[in-house]
């Protein structure tokens, strides 16, 4: 089963993403900030990362840079933010994100992207 | 209530509290940088959360607050007290909305809060006022303007060439770039729609995230006299941020009256809702959404590869892009080796450059996202977006927030539990204690009535076991109910700040021992009295900066609130370094108000005089302000504290300040009472009040000024008969030696003897307040159920006498 790590300091957002992803049959783990997310990597790499930008301790950019510097299989990362400015998108890409979405992402839309990134079949 | 909404409300309250605390901290700190960052993050996250729901009023205010904090963070705006005031007000508003939502939500959907729209607009405008001329983005809150923009060209709707206002056009463009699904909808309700129970306006208002809206007339308006109010002559046009499928679902009852056009791609595919199910030519098996997603993801990878920076972890970026492209290939069911992706990735890694991957991307043929038939197919038979055939379909409506047991939760070890659940546990253990107390009765009956001593002993042994478990359980539940005093203290920083501003005083609040714990009931009972005391201190105790300077004090007054535990009591001290209480003034006031007589005026010590402010109807303020209020004096405070078996002690020195000390029990769930008998009935008296029980011979009781008294250990103690107090028509019974049973109670350092017929054992009971018609019966603290099933009324000596 594909494992997805949801990193967000807001429990509400984590629950929201968990609901969407689990309904599609993915296994979801959570981390409340970048630092904790890095710790979770000790369990082995995930298949996809869903990363918030603004978080205490270590923000999304910082987490992604650390992740990408690791000598482990790399997986796609979606950066999710409430900002809708080009600048942030560029920064997200430059920090190691593979996709930039504006929060709240619509469930169907988010799921479509997740399926694409994971190479899962969209339709039966 | 829906789990997500519940989570949002709980977390929202935490955020609001943190925001409030940070704002106050900001006014004191010398290094505001990190605090401002933190504040921005809090407001930002809260706004993000609110965006998950249809809460336009809340989102609007939070959005404005976020923009404001952003400006402060970037140094475009100076943080000021006015700004803090405005932000605090905005957060109060959000707090109010959260409370309303919490109360009004029963079907899992947040209730409408549109009646607050005016307030939201006002607060939003006030917040944005600080930003001055700065142009602020208001995505999601665009005004529903119907003015066509003069600026033509560029992006326009193919559907009918309708031009949009510039701001909307830009927002639409931005959203499309961000990969969101946008649709244009025209809804032309039937003229007779009202007779079919349709509500076109409601339909439109129910749409989520509307970017732009316009209402127009289908034909030119007829003269007013000919207008038929029962016919719908309107048409609605909206641009909404939602997937085509969702909109088709939304308008499912009026498919023939709607036109929906997806703006997701440049060559917008127009569809009419009344299209009958067209079977798609099976040119592509992927849904429009999947194709769109692939296009967006590919576009993003191109951008990433085109970046010119080369960080130390560059290979990580390349490998991540490689993984992403692999995902896309798998989605399209293409072979990564045959397509040359792996070769390209290796070459890219070897040269430390994205060029090879970019080139590979350009040489592949990618499906185009906007094949109109595919879109149509998606509407008619929405392809299940699951993994494998059995996966549940995920759409905007059908998302379930289920959890599997094997999922680890990244949560801390604290559990948030609803208060009512703990109360329920408490009630249950109360019943359990009572039920368990029936066992000794049973044992006694087994022995006395049925003569089975053996069984009686066994019952008693079993009782011992159950008793121990029940006691431990009770203790454990009591522990859960313990709350830190910070529950009450936390509102003081804000309260003190606001009141001090209002009064033009400078006050420094020092709090200590906020983590001291006590039972929830005690803490809750403490809230109002404490607030009153603090207000009094600010209003009457502390002086204005000028007065303080004249008195040789620093202009900033000090208010200290501290709390600590001492054996089984919680002590709370509130002290200020204000003007203190002048006993002479109190004496004269009390005399004028008729609280004391002339002899007392002379005789009272200073401390006794100061204690007079606890007397009913005493108010020291020369003029009643709107802060300390009218009539609610210190007597109310004292009574509130006394109700939870607390005491209050006041010390004051003129010119140096006042100190109030509250002493409260840690818990009040279990009360130890002594059972007394009078006129054939049993009553309980709380043991806290009982000083001793004695037998007094009839002949030692004397009448002094028509009052019964006796001498106990060299002290004169007044006596009253319980039957008289309770208006029971019977004389108190003496024992065979002609002695009366006297219960000596202590009330405020005074002793008083209550004559009863007999004193019995003491027991632990769960005190329940009298409810209903008996609720306001003075003299009783409540009732308790006894082990034999009878009800014991518990007296409250303080009120009784």
Interface residues (C-beta under 8 A of the other chain):
Chain A: X2 X9 X10 X11 X12 X13 X14 X15 X16 X18 X19 X20 X22 X23 X24 X25 X26 X27 X28 X29 X30 X31 X32 X36 X40 X54 X55 X56 X65 X67 X68 X69 X70 X73 X74 X75 X76 X77 X82 X84 X86 X89 X90 X93 X94 X96 X97 X98 X99 X100 X101 X102 X103 X104 X106 X107 X108 X109 X111 X112 X113 X115 X116 X117 X118 X119 X120 X121 X122 X123 X124
Chain B: X3 X4 X7 X8 X11 X12 X38 X40 X41 X44 X45 X47 X48 X49 X51 X52 X137 X139 X174 X175 X177 X178 X179 X180 X181 X241 X242 X243 X245 X246 X285 X286 X287 X289 X290 X292 X293 X294 X296 X297 X300 X301 X303 X304 X307 X309 X311 X312 X313 X316 X317 X319 X320 X321 X322 X323 X324 X326 X327 X328 X329 X330 X331 X333 X383 X384 X385 X386 X387 X388 X389 X391 X392 X394 X395 X396 X398 X399 X400 X401 X402 X403 X404 X407 X408 X409 X410 X411
